[in-house]
Each structure stands twice: as C-alpha cells, then as structure tokens.
Amino acid sequence: MEATYVGAYVAAWLGALALILLSRRRLRHPKLNLPPGPKPWPIIGNLNLISHLPHRSVHELALKYGPIMQLKFGSYPVVVGSSVEMAKAFLKTHDVTFAGRPKFAAGKHTTYNYSDITWSPYGPYWRQARKMCITELFSNKRLESYEYIRREEMSALLKGLYDSSNSNVLLKDHLSTVSLNVISRMVLGKKYTDETKDAIVSPDEFKKMLDELFLLSGVLNIGDSIPWLDFLDLQGYIKRMKTLSKKLDRFLEHVLDEHITKREVGGKDFVAKDMVDVLLQLADDPNLEVKLERHGVKAFTQDLIAGGTESSAVMVEWAISELLRKPDIFKKAAEELDRVIGRDRWVEEKDIVNLPYVDAIAKETMRLHPVAPMLVPRQTREDCQVAGYDIPKGTRALVSVWTIGRDPELWDNPEQFFPERFLGKDIDVKGQDFELLPFGSGRRMCPGYNLGIKVIQSSLANLLHGFTWRLPYNMKKEDLSMEEVFGLSTPKKTPLVAVCEPRLPPHIYSL
C-alpha cells in the first residue's frame, strides 16, 4: 500500500515537472502565426515543388496561397512576397529587418567569402561599400565622364551589325560584346575582348568565365538548403565554383598588379581613370571605417564587371524578341525615332527623355522579363510582423517581381507585351514604384541601376533606329521560343537569331 502511494506520488511529481517544463518551453517558443503555405516534407521541405525554373514554381504557389506565403527549402524557412503591398513591406517598411543576406555557397566561393557588394552581410563593411558606390563609383559625375566610352562602343556595335546586315545575326553575341567592352573600359581601363599577345585570358575564356559566374550565382544548390549534405556536392556546383574562383582570381590579380604599377609610374601626378584606380585609392584611405583589403578590391571589381555586363544584354535581347512577334510596335517606335531624332544621326543618352514610346518598350520588357525574377534573396535580421504574420529572425525572403509583373489587378492582359500601358503613367524603375522593380528597392537595391538604365535604353533605341528587324526566312513568329533559363540573370533559353536591315542612309553607319 505504501509502495503504491509512493509510486503515485512520484508519478504525480514527474507529471507536474513535465507540465512546468512544457509550459516554460511554450513561453520561450510561443506558437507563431506564420503565413500560409504548402505543408513541408521532412528533410527537403517544399523543394519537391520547385522546378528547374524556380520563379515559375513560386509564382504558381503564390497564386494558390496568396501575396505572402511561407515555404521551407530544406532546413530553412522562406517567406515570399508577391504583391505591391508585400514588396513595399519587405523593401521599404521593414527594409532594415530584411537587409540581411543568406550565406549561400556562391557568395562564399566566388566572392572571396562574402566580400563583394551583393553577398556581404549587412553591417559596417556593406554600408561602406554602398557609400563608395553612391558617392564614387556610380555618381552622376563619374557616369557622365564615361559617356564617351559608351558612345564609342555603341558606334562599334552598330557598325558591326551593319557589316552583318541581311544575314542571320546571333544578337546576344553583339550585345554581350558591347556591354562587356563598356564595363571593361569603365572598370578595368581597357577592353578584354580583343586578342593581344600579352592577354592574361583570351576573349572567349573571359566571356565563358562570366557566363559561368552568372549561372553559378543563381543556381539552387542543395547544400544551401540542406547544410549537412553540402560536403557531398551532389550537383557538382561547389567544385565548379572553386574552379571558377581560381580562374577569376588569377585574372583579377593581374588586373590589380597592372594598376598598381601604373600608379607607381605616375607618382604624385597620377590621376584615377577607371574604377579599379578609384578602389585602390579608397583602399589607401586611412579614414575608412573598415579597411578595404586587397581581396575586397578584387571582390568589388568582379561585382562591377558581372553586374554591368549581363543584365543589359539580356534585357535588350528580350525586347527585340518580343517586337519580332509584334511588327506594329516596330513601326510605332521607328515613327517616333524619325520624328524626334531624324535620319541623319544616332540616338544619344540625352535624347531618351524625348522618346516616351521607346522608354515604354524598355519598361514593358522589364515588367514581363525581369532579369532577377525574385530579386537577390534577403534574410531577416530580427523577428518582425508583416500583414499580421510572424516572420522569425533568420527567415530567407524572396520578392517575386515575376508575379507582381503578372498581377491582373495591376496590369490589363498581363501576359501580353503592350508598351502603351506605360504611356502617360509616371511609373519609374528606380525603386520607388513597387509595380516595377527590375533593379530592386531599398538599401540593397542594385547600386549600378543608373548605368544599367542608360545602357539598356540607348542600346534599344539605336537598334530600333538603325535597323529593321525580322526573323530568318524559314521561321514564323509562332516558332520563336520565349523560354528562359534561371540563374543570376534570366536569359532566353534559345538565343535570338534575327536579320537586321539598315534603315538609315549608308554614311550614318560610318560615323
């Protein structure tokens, strides 16, 4: 009897202790009101729902679960905002909270352990980098000083297309070359697309390295979602990242050595001519809050080259592809260009403000084919609430500008390419109008967006001004593939092949 009493006493005591521990745990970890979303599977979370085009998979899920949605990629919670209101909440209202970056393998292996502008964590180093971009590298004064470079390379592009006129042209090759030449001259001080005896890399190798960088920076690497599988490198991405990193470092070391030698020869009279010169000067500044080391200079240099090369070429290729399916848009653009510019000169950057229809074509392309359809992933730095839902610290965050660009409440017939929708509307691409965010918004918006806009607009305007475009003779517009490939940028899966025919007097092409 006594033993039974003792046993019951012990059981009651253990039960009470369990209730106390459970209540304390609940106090520490109260039940969260998370956004709606699909039920995750063990280990993989919702990765089973993500296809080789993640932005399209996320778009379909957002249509089902709403403008704010909770997913789980492996071990990590992911919150997705896919409306103007949610984009504004993530990128403006709670901008500081959402200003973190997840530590993906791409940032570790290809940007000197998160030392660049894109992947560096929010803090003094990143704030200093952003300030350098705004006040030094991408200031209006500096961009204006490089306008002659953009003008010269644009002339070379148009002359090259004229020489290839009336034959099949792989447009992406021409666009990538002009973008790479512009950014190389601005950042590195010279072109790396010409064959020279002392070249550290061949032009083809240089382009291949950048193509690989764009791809690997945007892949869905399993180890980023399931860390304990990272060492297996199941997809082979980390091996490729490490190989690429060695190639890029060899090239960037050569670039820095050349610039340092040039500075030493110049002595006290040396004047910075390109962005690497500016970065090296900043690295010598004793007043910097955070010392800019050599690996940081290399990381920023790589960021400037990559960020300024691919996006404009991808965007203009998409624009011409869309116009080939709607010849009436070509006609309207040509009429505007002939009326405003005339037929005896090329379009200059200052002319764009007087070309609303060409500008509308560029904006419509950015709406329908955003280069970064979910922007660069962010990560919450602390707990917060959005739209009444709890978003815990460490949650990865995506903004689906792909979905926003297809929202029927914002856009009539959103799947249709219709530039007229922007005429007479004060919608810009500078991060303040959340219907259209090709360069992002807030603190972590693309710092070089001003340059990107200039190159996209002037390239598109001159391609439409100088040439009539059509598909090859054996091809119908219905046969034109409009599929994309997911990565850091989202280019066409099948590069555009088209025929360009000169539409201006012959002497204009030699100017």
C-alpha positions in Angstrom: 0.0 0.0 0.0 2.8 2.3 0.9 4.7 1.4 -2.3 1.6 2.2 -4.3 1.3 5.6 -2.6 5.0 6.4 -3.2 4.7 5.4 -6.9 1.6 7.6 -7.3 3.4 10.4 -5.6 6.5 10.1 -7.9 4.2 9.8 -11.0 2.3 13.0 -10.0 5.6 14.8 -9.3 7.1 13.8 -12.6 3.8 14.8 -14.4 3.9 18.2 -12.7 7.5 18.7 -13.7 6.7 17.8 -17.3 3.9 20.3 -17.3 6.2 23.0 -15.9 8.9 22.3 -18.5 6.3 22.2 -21.3 4.8 25.5 -20.2 8.2 27.1 -19.9 9.1 25.9 -23.4 5.9 27.3 -24.7 6.6 30.6 -23.1 10.0 30.6 -24.7 8.7 29.4 -28.0 5.1 30.7 -28.3 3.1 29.4 -31.3 3.8 31.6 -34.3 1.2 32.9 -36.7 3.1 32.0 -39.9 2.0 32.9 -43.4 0.0 30.3 -45.3 1.9 27.8 -47.5 2.1 24.2 -48.5 2.9 21.6 -45.8 6.7 20.8 -46.0 8.1 17.3 -46.2 10.7 16.0 -43.8 14.3 17.0 -44.7 13.5 18.5 -48.1 10.7 20.9 -47.0 9.0 22.2 -50.1 11.9 21.6 -52.5 9.8 18.9 -54.2 7.5 21.7 -55.5 10.4 23.7 -57.1 11.2 23.0 -60.8 14.3 24.0 -62.8 12.6 27.4 -63.2 12.1 28.3 -59.5 10.5 31.7 -60.3 7.7 30.0 -62.2 7.1 27.4 -59.4 7.0 30.1 -56.8 4.6 32.1 -59.0 2.2 29.2 -59.2 2.3 28.6 -55.5 1.7 32.3 -54.8 -1.4 32.2 -57.0 -2.7 29.4 -54.6 -1.5 30.7 -51.2 -1.7 34.4 -51.6 0.6 37.5 -51.6 2.6 36.5 -48.6 3.5 32.8 -48.4 5.6 30.6 -46.2 7.8 27.9 -47.8 10.5 25.7 -46.5 13.6 25.0 -48.5 15.3 22.1 -46.7 16.1 23.3 -43.2 15.3 27.0 -43.8 12.0 28.9 -43.7 11.4 31.1 -46.8 8.8 33.9 -46.9 7.7 35.1 -50.3 6.1 38.4 -51.0 4.3 38.6 -54.4 2.3 41.8 -54.4 3.0 45.5 -54.4 1.9 45.7 -50.7 4.2 42.9 -49.7 7.2 44.2 -51.8 6.7 47.6 -50.1 6.6 45.9 -46.6 9.8 43.8 -47.3 11.8 46.5 -49.1 10.6 49.7 -47.5 8.6 49.4 -44.3 10.9 46.7 -42.8 13.9 47.3 -45.1 16.5 47.2 -42.3 15.0 44.0 -40.9 15.1 42.4 -44.4 18.5 43.7 -45.3 20.5 40.6 -44.4 21.8 38.1 -46.9 21.8 34.3 -46.6 25.2 32.7 -46.7 25.0 30.7 -49.9 27.9 28.8 -51.4 28.1 31.1 -54.3 28.9 34.1 -52.0 31.5 32.0 -50.1 33.4 30.5 -53.1 33.1 33.1 -55.8 33.2 36.4 -53.9 36.1 36.0 -51.5 34.0 34.8 -48.6 31.2 37.3 -49.0 33.5 40.3 -49.6 31.6 41.8 -52.5 28.6 44.3 -52.5 26.0 41.7 -53.4 26.6 39.0 -50.9 28.3 40.8 -48.0 26.3 40.7 -44.7 24.5 43.9 -43.6 26.9 45.8 -41.4 29.7 48.4 -41.4 31.6 46.7 -44.3 28.5 46.6 -46.5 27.4 50.2 -45.6 30.8 51.4 -46.5 30.7 49.6 -49.8 27.3 51.1 -50.6 28.5 54.6 -49.8 31.5 54.1 -52.1 29.2 53.0 -54.9 26.9 56.0 -54.5 29.5 58.7 -53.9 32.4 57.4 -56.0 31.8 54.6 -58.5 28.3 55.4 -59.8 28.0 59.1 -59.1 26.4 61.2 -61.8 29.6 63.0 -62.4 31.6 59.8 -62.9 29.0 58.2 -65.2 29.0 61.4 -67.3 32.7 61.2 -67.5 32.5 57.8 -69.1 29.8 58.7 -71.6 32.4 58.9 -74.4 33.2 55.2 -73.8 29.5 54.2 -74.1 29.2 56.2 -77.2 32.3 54.7 -78.9 31.3 51.2 -78.1 27.7 51.8 -79.3 29.2 53.0 -82.6 31.2 49.8 -82.8 28.1 47.7 -82.2 26.1 49.5 -84.9 29.0 49.3 -87.4 29.3 45.5 -86.7 25.6 45.0 -87.2 25.7 47.0 -90.4 28.5 44.8 -91.7 26.4 41.7 -90.9 23.2 43.1 -92.3 20.9 41.0 -94.4 22.3 37.8 -92.9 21.4 35.8 -89.8 22.8 37.5 -86.7 23.2 36.0 -83.2 22.1 39.2 -81.4 23.2 38.2 -77.9 26.9 37.9 -79.1 26.8 41.5 -80.3 25.0 42.8 -77.2 27.3 41.0 -74.8 30.4 42.2 -76.5 29.3 45.9 -76.4 28.2 45.5 -72.7 31.5 43.8 -71.8 33.6 46.4 -73.6 31.8 49.3 -72.0 32.1 47.9 -68.5 35.7 46.7 -69.0 36.8 50.1 -70.1 35.0 51.8 -67.3 36.1 49.4 -64.6 39.4 48.0 -65.8 40.6 50.7 -68.1 40.7 48.6 -71.3 38.9 46.0 -73.3 39.5 42.3 -72.7 37.6 41.1 -75.8 40.4 41.8 -78.2 43.1 39.3 -79.0 46.5 40.5 -77.8 49.9 38.8 -77.2 50.1 39.7 -73.6 46.5 39.0 -72.7 46.1 37.1 -69.4 42.9 35.4 -70.8 41.6 35.0 -74.3 38.3 36.9 -75.2 36.5 33.6 -75.4 37.7 32.5 -72.0 36.9 35.8 -70.4 33.3 35.5 -71.7 33.0 31.9 -70.6 34.2 32.8 -67.1 31.5 35.5 -66.8 28.8 33.1 -68.2 29.8 30.5 -65.6 29.7 33.2 -62.8 26.1 34.3 -63.8 24.9 30.7 -63.8 26.5 29.6 -60.5 25.4 32.7 -58.7 21.8 31.8 -59.3 21.6 28.0 -59.1 19.5 26.3 -56.5 22.3 24.5 -54.7 21.0 21.7 -52.4 23.7 22.4 -49.8 22.4 25.9 -49.3 19.1 24.4 -48.2 20.2 21.1 -46.5 23.6 22.0 -44.9 24.5 18.5 -43.8 24.5 17.4 -47.5 26.8 20.3 -48.5 30.0 18.3 -48.3 28.7 15.8 -50.8 28.3 18.5 -53.5 25.5 16.3 -55.1 25.1 18.6 -58.1 28.8 19.4 -58.6 28.2 23.2 -58.3 30.7 23.8 -55.5 33.5 22.1 -57.4 32.7 24.4 -60.4 32.6 27.4 -58.1 36.0 26.6 -56.7 37.5 26.1 -60.2 35.9 29.3 -61.4 37.2 31.2 -58.4 40.8 30.2 -59.1 40.5 31.4 -62.7 38.9 34.7 -61.7 41.4 35.3 -59.0 44.3 34.8 -61.4 42.7 37.4 -63.8 42.0 39.9 -61.0 45.5 39.6 -59.5 46.9 40.5 -63.0 44.5 43.5 -63.2 45.5 44.8 -59.8 49.2 44.4 -60.5 48.8 46.3 -63.7 47.0 49.2 -62.0 49.4 49.4 -59.1 52.4 49.5 -61.4 50.7 52.3 -63.4 50.1 54.2 -60.2 53.8 53.9 -59.2 55.0 55.1 -62.6 52.6 58.1 -62.4 53.8 59.1 -58.9 52.3 62.2 -57.4 50.8 63.2 -60.8 48.8 60.1 -61.1 45.0 60.6 -61.8 42.5 57.8 -61.4 41.0 57.0 -64.8 38.9 53.8 -64.1 37.0 52.3 -61.3 39.9 50.0 -60.2 42.0 53.1 -59.8 39.3 54.6 -57.6 39.0 51.4 -55.5 42.8 51.3 -55.0 42.8 54.9 -53.9 40.0 54.1 -51.4 41.9 51.2 -50.1 44.7 53.6 -49.2 42.3 55.9 -47.3 43.2 55.8 -43.6 39.8 57.3 -42.6 37.8 54.3 -43.8 35.7 52.8 -41.1 36.6 49.3 -42.3 39.9 48.7 -44.0 39.4 47.7 -47.7 41.8 44.8 -48.2 43.1 43.5 -51.5 40.6 40.7 -51.6 37.9 43.3 -51.1 39.1 45.3 -54.1 39.1 42.1 -56.2 35.6 41.2 -55.0 34.2 44.7 -55.8 35.9 44.7 -59.2 34.3 41.3 -60.1 30.9 42.6 -58.9 31.2 45.7 -61.1 32.1 43.6 -64.2 29.4 41.0 -63.7 26.7 43.4 -62.7 27.2 45.7 -65.6 27.6 43.1 -68.3 24.8 40.6 -68.5 21.6 42.5 -67.5 21.6 45.0 -70.3 22.4 42.4 -73.0 19.6 40.0 -71.7 17.1 42.8 -71.5 17.6 44.2 -75.0 17.5 40.6 -76.5 14.2 40.0 -74.8 12.9 43.4 -76.1 13.8 42.6 -79.8 12.4 39.1 -79.4 9.0 40.5 -78.2 9.0 43.1 -81.0 9.6 40.4 -83.6 6.2 39.0 -82.7 4.5 42.4 -83.0 5.8 44.3 -86.1 3.3 47.1 -85.4 5.4 48.1 -82.3 8.5 48.3 -84.5 6.6 50.7 -86.8 5.5 53.0 -83.9 9.0 53.1 -82.5 10.5 53.9 -85.8 8.0 56.7 -86.4 8.9 58.3 -83.0 12.6 58.0 -83.7 12.3 59.5 -87.1 10.2 62.4 -85.7 12.4 63.2 -82.7 15.9 62.1 -83.9 15.7 62.4 -87.6 17.6 60.2 -90.1 20.9 61.9 -90.0 22.3 60.9 -86.6 22.2 58.3 -83.9 20.3 58.4 -80.6 22.2 59.9 -77.7 21.6 59.3 -74.0 20.2 62.7 -73.5 17.5 62.0 -76.2 15.8 59.2 -74.2 13.7 61.7 -72.2 12.1 62.8 -75.5 11.3 59.2 -76.6 8.4 58.0 -74.4 7.4 55.1 -76.7 10.9 53.6 -76.8 11.1 54.1 -73.0 7.8 52.3 -72.7 9.1 49.4 -74.7 12.1 49.1 -72.2 9.8 49.2 -69.2 7.4 46.7 -70.7 10.3 44.4 -71.3 11.5 44.8 -67.7 7.9 44.0 -66.5 7.5 40.9 -68.5 11.1 39.6 -68.4 12.7 40.8 -65.2 16.4 39.9 -65.1 16.2 38.8 -61.5 12.6 37.5 -61.2 12.7 37.0 -57.4 15.5 39.6 -56.8 18.5 38.5 -54.8 17.4 36.6 -51.7 17.3 38.5 -48.4 17.3 37.3 -44.8 15.6 38.7 -41.8 17.9 40.1 -39.1 15.3 40.0 -36.3 11.8 38.9 -35.6 9.1 41.0 -37.2 5.4 41.0 -38.2 4.2 41.6 -41.8 0.5 41.7 -42.6 -0.3 40.2 -39.2 2.0 37.2 -39.7 5.1 36.4 -37.6 8.4 36.3 -39.6 11.1 34.9 -37.3 14.8 36.0 -37.4 16.8 34.1 -40.0 13.9 33.6 -42.4 15.0 33.9 -46.0 12.9 36.3 -48.0 12.1 36.5 -51.7 10.2 39.2 -53.6 8.5 37.7 -56.7 8.7 40.6 -59.1 7.7 37.9 -61.7 4.3 37.6 -60.0 3.9 41.3 -59.5 4.5 41.9 -63.2 1.7 39.4 -64.0 -0.9 40.7 -61.5 -4.2 41.2 -63.3 -5.2 43.8 -60.7 -2.2 45.9 -61.7 -2.0 45.2 -65.5 -4.7 44.5 -68.1 -3.9 41.4 -70.1 -0.6 40.9 -68.1 0.8 38.2 -70.3 0.6 40.5 -73.4 3.5 42.6 -74.5 1.9 46.1 -74.7 4.2 49.1 -74.2 1.3 51.5 -74.5 0.3 50.6 -70.9 3.2 52.9 -69.7 2.4 55.9 -71.8 1.2 58.8 -69.7 1.9 57.0 -66.5 4.5 58.2 -64.0 6.0 54.7 -63.3 9.8 54.6 -62.9 12.3 51.8 -62.4 14.3 53.5 -59.7 12.9 51.5 -56.8 10.1 53.9 -55.7 7.2 52.4 -57.8 6.7 48.9 -56.5 4.8 47.7 -59.5 8.1 47.7 -61.4 11.2 46.7 -59.6 13.8 45.4 -62.2 16.7 46.7 -60.0 15.1 46.1 -56.6 14.4 48.7 -54.0 15.6 49.9 -50.6 19.1 49.6 -49.1 20.1 46.5 -51.1 18.9 47.8 -54.4 21.3 47.3 -57.3 23.8 50.2 -56.8 24.6 50.5 -60.5 21.0 50.8 -61.7 21.7 54.3 -63.3 24.3 52.8 -65.6 22.1 49.8 -66.4 19.2 52.0 -67.4 21.4 54.2 -69.6 22.9 51.2 -71.5 19.5 49.4 -71.9 17.7 52.5 -73.2 20.4 53.7 -75.6 21.2 50.2 -77.0 17.5 49.5 -77.6 16.8 52.9 -79.1 19.7 52.7 -81.6 18.9 49.1 -82.6 15.4 50.3 -83.5 16.6 53.5 -85.1 19.3 52.0 -87.3 17.7 48.7 -88.4 14.6 47.0 -89.5 14.5 43.5 -87.8 12.9 40.3 -89.0 13.1 36.6 -88.3 15.1 34.4 -90.7 13.2 33.5 -93.9 12.4 29.9 -92.8 11.0 30.9 -89.5 7.5 32.1 -88.4 6.9 34.3 -85.3 4.9 31.5 -83.8 8.1 29.4 -83.8 10.1 31.9 -81.8 11.0 30.4 -78.5 10.3 32.6 -75.5 11.6 30.1 -72.8 14.1 31.3 -70.2 17.0 29.9 -68.2 17.2 30.6 -64.5 20.4 32.0 -62.9 21.8 35.3 -61.6 20.1 36.7 -64.8 17.2 35.1 -66.7 18.3 35.0 -70.4 16.5 33.3 -73.3 17.0 29.6 -73.4 17.4 29.7 -77.1 19.4 32.8 -78.1 17.7 35.0 -80.7 18.8 34.7 -84.3 17.5 37.6 -86.5 18.1 39.5 -89.7 18.8 43.2 -89.5 18.4 45.5 -92.5 19.7 49.1 -92.4 17.0 51.8 -92.4 19.2 54.9 -92.4 21.4 56.5 -95.1 24.7 54.5 -95.7 27.0 57.3 -94.5 25.4 57.3 -91.0 26.9 53.8 -90.2 30.4 55.1 -90.7 30.0 58.0 -88.2 
